[in-house]
Amino acid sequence: MCQLLGMNCATPTDVTFSFTGFAARGGVTDHHADGFGVAFFEDKACRLFIDNQSAGTSPVADLIKRYPIKSKNVISHIRKATQGTVLLENCHPFMRELWGRHWIFAHNGDLHGFTPFLSGVYQPVGDTDSELAFCTLMQGLRKRFPGSQPPLNELGHALADITRDITLHGVFNFLLSNGQALFAHCSTRLYYIVREWPFSTAHLIDADLSIDFAQVTTPDDRVAVIATAPLTDNETWTQFAPGELIMFEHGRPTMTLSVPIPPEVQAKNAANTACT
């Protein structure tokens, strides 16, 4: 199973603390060693770093740990390949343009029998089910709103409709952002935490590292961190329910939608050993 990390903030914030623990799962404390990537939004555009080396050994990952890039929306991914070869073009996150903005997507899961028709505007570069699903999401949104981006709430409902069809094909945990909001969907496993004033100290599970956020934040700061599994062992993380699609804005969840997953699909997802 791959793992996801997302961050949505009220003010530009660096992800170095969370990424340090997350990157350790890329071949040091866990076995997700088939590549990694991280995207940092700056308004409509983003900085995207990907590498087909493991996050635990990649010099690119070391750079990100040392270079505190501040952003309001961050998406990161460490890969354990289930479909697609271990090549750079198969590393998440993936990026596409829609309505004059960059969109970033990362997926944890395993889709089977998924052969959507793509019209040509959005085509995968690699050979993963993940990038195929991303192209399907982008194509669906573009068809529904050909002129310009709708309000975020309307966008969220459209995203839920498109997601519903894809979830029928298997495990589809994902993070998606256009730099304005971050959408997180859970098929099987996903958690989040909101850190806000008054801040406290957090300690990583995967590295012997603690930080007292009260010393490095202000009352204006608020951060939502989303992850496949909790990153800290002294904080309370909230678990998503299967089928939940949550929109995060300004460092907190602002809309929660239900994307029903049929019981038979949930049973297959639970039995999918490729996603454990």
N, C-alpha and C positions, 0 to 999 in steps of 0.2 A: 504494500500500500504506500502511495505517496503521502506527503503531508503538506498542509497548507498553513500559511501565516498571513494575516492581514492586520492592518492598523488604520484606523480612521480617527482623526483628531480635530479638536476645536481650533488649535493653533499649530503651526508647523512644528513638528517634533521629530527627533531622530529615533531610529529603531534599533540602535546598536545593542542595547541590553537584551531585548527579546531575540534579536537575530543571533546573538552569541549562543544562547541556549538552543535555538532552533537549528542552527548550522551543525551543532554537535550531533544531532540525529542523522546527519548525512554521512554516516560511515564511522562515527566514533562511539556514540551511545546507542545507535540503532543502525539499521541496514539499508537506509535510503541513499544509495551511493551511485545512482545512475544519472547524475546531473542536478543542477539547481539553477535558480534564477530569482531575481528580485527587481521590482519596478517601483520607482519613486515618482509620484506626480508633482509637477510644478504647473499649476493652472491647467491649461488645455493639453499640454504635452507632458512627456515623462522621460526619465532616464531609465533605461532597461539594461540590466546586466544578466547574461546567461553564460553557463559553462557546462560542458558535458563531463567534467570531473566532479567528484563528490564535494559537497560543501565542507566536509571535514578536512579536506586536503587542498582545496583550490586556492590559488593566490588571489583570485577575484573575491572569494568569500573573505579572505583576510583583509583585503582593502576595505570592504564594506564594514567590517567590524571596527576598523580604525578611522574611517572617514564618516563623521556624523552628518550625513545628508538629512536635512530637515524637510518634511513633507506632511501634508494633511491626509494623504492616502497612499498606502504602501501595500503591495501584494508580493509575497514570496512563496517559493515552492521547492521542495526537495523530492527527487524522483526515485521511485523503485519501479522499473519498467514492467508493465503488464501487457501493453500493446505498443508496437513501434520499437525500433532499434535505438541503441544508445548513441545518438548523434546530436550535434548542436541544434539542428532544426526541430528536434523533438523535445527540447528543453522548455519548460514553462518558466515564467508566464509568456503568453502569446499576446501580440499587439496588432490591432487593426484600427482603421479610422472610420468614424461615423459622425455625421453632422458637424464636421470640422473639429473633432476632438479625438484624441487617442483613447482607445478602450483597451483595458488589460484584463486578461482572464487566466485563471489557473484552476486545474481540476484534480481531484483525488477520486479515483473510482475505476470502473471497468464496465464498458458498454458493449453489448453483444447484439448482433443482428441490426446494427444501426447503419443504414445506408440511405441517408437523406439525399434529395435532389438539390444540388447547389447550382444557381443560375449562372455563375461566372464571376460576379463581383467579388464574392468571398470564396476563396479556395484554399485548402490546406497546403502548406509548404512541405511538412513532414508527413509521417504515416501513422499518427496516433489518433485514437478515438477522441481524445481530448480536443485537439485542434479542429477536428471535424465538428464536434459539438459547438465549439466557439463560433465557427463560421455559420452554423445553423442558427445560433442565437442572433448573430449580427444580421444575417439575411432576414430573419423574421421581424426584427425590430425595424429594419429599413423598409420592408414592405408595408408594415403597419403605419409608419410615420415617414413617408417619402420626402416631405418638405423640410421639416426641422424637428428638433428634439421636443417632445411633449413635457409637461410638468413631471417632476420626479415620481409623484404618486401614481400618475397614469402610466409612466414608464415601468414602474414596479409591477403593476397588474399585467401589463403586456408580457413582461419577462416571465411572470408566473405561468401564463398561458403556454408560452413556448417551452418552458422547462417541463411542464406536465407531460408532454409527449416524449421528451428525451428520457425522463425517469423510468419509463416503461421498459427501457433497454438495459437497466442495471444500475450500478452505484454511480451517483452523480452529485457528489459534494463539490461545490465550486465557490470561487470568489471572483467578482466582476466589478470593475470600477471605470468611470470616465473622468475621475478627478473631482467630481462634485459630490458623489456619494459612493459608498461601497455596499454591494449586494452580496450576501452570503446565503447559500442554499445547502441544506443538509439532507442527505439520503440516509446516512448511517451514523456518522460521528463528527461532531463539531462543537466547539465551546467558545465562549467569549467572556471577557471581563471588562468592566468600565472602571477606569481609575480617574478619580477627581478629588478636589479639595475637600477635606484635609487628606493629603497623601500620606502613605506609610512606606515601610520598607518591604521590598520583595526579594525573594531568593529563588534562583533558578534550580530546576530539577536536574538539568543535564550539564551543569557546570557549577563549580563552587564559587558563585558570584552573587553578591547582594548589592542592592542600591536603595538608598533612602530618597525616594522621590520628593519628599518634602524639602530637600536641600537643593533641588534642581528644577523646581516648578514654581508656578504662580497660581493664584486663585482663578485665573482665566483659563488655565490648562484643563483639558479633559481628553482622555484617550480611551478608545475602545480597541482592544486586541482580540483578534479571532484566531483560533488555532485548532488543528485536528485533535490535539491533546493538550491539556494544561501545561504551561511552560514553567510555572512556579509552584512551590510546595507549601506556601504559607498564605495563600490567598484563596478566596472562594470564586470559582469559575462557574458560569451558568451553561448548562448543556442544552444544545438545540434539540428539539423534537424532530424525528424523521418527517420530512415534508415541509419544514419551516423554511421560508425565505424571508430574511430580515434585511431591511435597508438601514444602514448606519449613516448618520450625518452629524457633523460637529462633535464627534466623539461619543455618540450614544445611539441606541436603536430608536428609529423614528417611525418605522412601519413594519409590521409582521404580517405576512400572508401565509396561507396554508396551500401547499401543493400536494394534494392527496396522492399517496403511493399505494396501489392495490396490495392487499395482504400477501398475495402470491409472489409479487415482486419483492416485497420486504423479506419474505422467507428466503428467496434466492439470494438476495443481497447478504443476508446474515450468514448464509452457507458458502459464500464466495471466499475461498481461502486466499485468492490473489489480493484481496483487500484487507488482510489482517496483518 
